[in-house]
Amino acid sequence: MKLFRAALLATAIALPLAPVAGIAATPPGVLVVAQNIDDIVAIDPAQAYEFSSGELVTNVYDRLVQYDAEDTTVLAPGLASEWEVDDENKSITFTIREGATFHSGNPVRPEDVLFSFKRVVALDLTPAFILTQLGWTADNIDEMITVEGNTVTVRYEGDFSSAFVLNVLASRPASIVDEVTVMANEVDGDMGNAWLNANSAGSGPFSLQAYRPAEIIRLQSNPDYFKGAPEIESVIIRHVAEAATQQLLLETGDVDLARNLTPDQIAALEDTLKVETFPQAAVHFLSFNQKVEELTDEAVWEAARYLVDYEGMVDSFLAGQMEVHQAFWPEGFPGALNDEPYSYDPDRAMEILEEAGVETPITVSLDVINSSPFTDIAQSLQATFAEAGIEFEIVPGTAAQVITKYRERSHEAMLLYWGPDFMDPHSNAKAFAYNSDNSDEAYAATTTWRNAWAVPEEMNAETMAALAEADPEARNELYLDLQRKVQENSPIVIMFQAAYQVAMAENVEGYVNGATSDFVYYRLVTKD
């Protein structure tokens, strides 16, 4: 057993030096994480678009403004110590933090901010659209972003407020890189892209010491971080694809965190190890295509909200995977509506249908991804909706097949989920509360258009008004109102928010896992 445990430790940690034979616990000051990281395609913040790469970028790089570990719902100063908003002229002037340095030792300069944004636009890789929606192009970027002294002025075009722009600048591709270091490693005009996909040039709480794809990530604490050095000296994320192996490594004390355990494994560990649950950004919903005449009656929409056994599902097969949430903006994000006005009440549903004169039974095909927990949710809905005469015929398919039908608007009812591209409520409001052109030719990647719901003009107007509203409190109230309206009267029944469970050793404290992969933080972790 002693030799077996030593072998497990070597597999789990893969330190540059061979581990000492017989060590059972992880090294002091080192947080060892077992995680499936084979989704990573790129770690350059101008290219990184996967879940695991988002976690790495957040811990290695800073942004001008950012949602930080202390409170992932508060937009806080990052490399900008302060900023001044000019909504009338559509500009924000940032003052760069004094004394901030990159891991190389180079000072963080306003020129690094300009370079970082220009680089994203010039490379035009997958996440570039998040920044270019501000009206930035390769031709105008030098006019849109200017440097003067220790300040950077960011200009933008479009009918949206500075609050929206600040959230864009808190997103992953807005990470600030060290121009001097990056350009010293440029090859064939790639602006350091190849080098940054194996190395880092950030100023964040950790520096990247080693990265081997689908094998290991090793982070070292930054003693000069502007918020103070991280509590933990080093973080090692070891690629462990199999959940069973992650569980074994955790149980034997050879890793501190296991990130990809199944609900059954979590349940088995809860009496012996610590398990923490974190709300995630994806909201899960049932929707009705408005091209199907039987599904256009608003009474059907209202009745449907009382035919979902919300608590029954989360207390049984969805335990640990989802939580009840009935609004389009996820809990854990600023401005989320967390009211739960609907519960399973088939008598109320039947009453609503009868009062509206809706003839039943109604037979509806329900498209669903052919995997757990989607098929389990579909079977629950099939049973509960049948009580009110709405009979679902479940049509399972691959994710590609289901999403293709959704994009074609050829489904009848659909069971799917949605997550924002970055932390601004417009990202979801546009998907759930806006559809200015419902024609078949006006394709839009939104739940409204895909369900052929011609959103009322007043709701369209309110969505755009919220986007443009400069006052943060007024903007927040508009989004709360939009969430209530969609919650009360739309062909989209929002049911759940995904939850994420992490099992860890009892001595681990301070791990932060916000609602998206961009909000996974190791800076506050301690090991007693």
QUIRASUL-V299308 format. One record per backbone hydrogen bond with DSSP energy under -1.0 kcal/mol. CO is the residue of the C=O (numbers start at 0). NH is the residue of the N-H. Records with the same first field share a line. If there is no record, write none. Layout:
BEGIN
CO->NH, NH
END
This chain:
BEGIN
0->4
1->5
2->6
3->7
4->8
5->9
6->10
7->11
8->12
9->13
19->22
26->29
28->232, 233
30->235
31->255, 256
32->237
33->258
34->239
36->39
43->46, 47
49->53
50->54
51->55
52->56
53->57
54->58
55->59
56->60
58->205
59->203
61->175
62->78
63->77, 79
65->75
70->73
75->65
78->96
81->94
83->92
85->90
89->155
90->85
91->153
92->83
93->151
94->80
96->99
99->107
101->104
105->101
108->112
109->113
110->114
111->115
112->116
113->117
114->118
115->119
116->120
117->121
118->122
119->123
124->127
126->129
127->130, 131
128->132
130->133
131->134
133->156
136->140
139->142, 143
140->144
143->154
145->152
147->150
149->95
150->147
151->93
152->145
153->91
157->159
160->164
161->165
162->166
163->167
164->168
167->170
170->173
171->174
177->181
178->182
179->183
181->184
182->185
186->189
189->192
191->195
194->197, 198
200->177
201->102
204->221
206->219
209->217
211->214, 215
214->238
215->211
216->236
217->208, 209
218->234
219->206
221->224
224->227
232->220
233->30
234->218
235->32
236->216
237->34
241->245
242->246
243->247
244->248
245->249
246->250
247->251
248->253, 254
249->252
255->504
256->33
257->502
261->265
262->266
263->267
264->268
265->269
268->271, 272
273->503
275->501
277->499
281->497
282->417
283->494, 495
284->415
285->492
286->413
288->291
291->294
292->295
296->299, 300
297->301
298->302
299->303
300->304
302->305
303->306
305->344
307->309
308->312
309->313
310->314
312->315, 317
315->318
317->320, 321
320->498
322->496
329->332
332->335
344->348
345->349
346->350
347->351
348->352
349->353
350->354
351->355
352->357
353->356
361->390
363->392
364->412
365->394
366->414
367->396
368->370
370->374
372->376
373->377
374->378
375->379
376->380
377->381
378->382
379->383
380->384
381->385
384->387, 389
385->388
388->361
390->363
392->365
394->367
396->369
397->401
398->402
399->403
400->404
401->405
402->406
403->407
404->409
411->288
412->366
413->286
415->284
417->282
421->423
423->426
424->428
425->429
427->431
428->432
430->447
438->441
440->442
443->445
445->449
446->450
447->452
448->451
450->289
452->454
455->459
456->460
457->461
458->462
459->463
460->464
461->465
462->466
463->467
464->468
466->160
470->474
471->475
472->476
473->477
474->478
475->479
476->480
477->481
478->482
479->483
480->484
481->485
482->486
483->487
484->488
490->287
492->285
494->324
495->283
496->322
497->279
499->277
501->275
502->257
503->273
504->507
506->527
508->525
511->520
514->280
515->518
518->513
520->511
521->524
522->230
525->508
END
